[in-house]
């Protein structure tokens, strides 16, 4: 039987890898989409510890980039057409 941590990791990895280039999601949106609402911080921890994921497509709810990795984060997002201003993603309401 798969334990909760494995189910969480598998669901988050599937959710994050499904984010298309040029689009973003928040940590909370990823957690909710993966079936674990309220686990935004755990999403961040998983992204930090799992190489190979498109971590740059996941941002804080306020649009801020990953502390300490702002330049790399911004460069990756800009290369996919995401607009960055003053250290944050320019949020567009697409709903």
Secondary structure, DSSP 8 states (H G I E B T S, - for coil): ---HHHHHHHHHHHHHHTS-TT--EEHHHHHHHTT-TT-HHHHHHHHHHSTTS-GGGEE-TT-B--TT-HHHHHHHHHHTT--EETTEE------
